[in-house]
């Protein structure tokens, strides 16, 4: 193949396609986590990881807007939303840890 893989990767980055492909992988991961929990009762399920997945998708969308030269305000908005999703994730994890550490009353 003339030119090798370099020009293909360069085009994928310039067009934002690389971010689109990674978002598709994240969505496939979410579907797999849901299926494993629903059908096999294995893994954390979506309830435990959805804020992490949302922040990851938002970061990838921000990368896509930056790569494709979109208005900087859109990139900033996506980064801010990703940060809020991350803070929600941290708060939910801390709450789960507090609930896990709370002793249950004995009868």
Secondary structure, DSSP 8 states (H G I E B T S, - for coil): -TTTTHHHHHHHHHHTHHHHHHHHHHHHHHHHHHHIIIII--S-HHHHHHHHHHHHHHHHHHHHHHHHT--HHHHHHHHHHHHHHHHHHHHHHHHHHHHHHS-----
